[in-house]
Amino acid sequence: MSPFALTRTLPVDTTGEALRADVRAGLTARPKELPPKWFYDARGSRLFDEITTLPEYYPTRAEREILLDRAEEIAASSGAGTLIELGS
């Protein structure tokens, strides 16, 4: 069994602050940008979650398989004490 565990530590109430920071940074960047995490409302997020369970949508399964098979090796190679996954 791998000694690594996934822990969520970001409080829910940071969303508004994070959105403001991302918009401010994105509007002052060249070229202007906005992280895709802000593209979906609640309905869109539910739809995306449903899409990721379809047999045709392989990235979620492929990423999970890679992490299950190689998490220890990836963490050891990075030299980091903490591994943060910023995906969905």
Secondary structure as GFF3:
##gff-version 3
##sequence-region A 1 88
A	DSSP	three_ten_helix	12	14	.	.	.	ID=ss1
A	DSSP	alpha_helix	15	28	.	.	.	ID=ss2
A	DSSP	three_ten_helix	36	38	.	.	.	ID=ss3
A	DSSP	alpha_helix	42	51	.	.	.	ID=ss4
A	DSSP	alpha_helix	59	78	.	.	.	ID=ss5
###
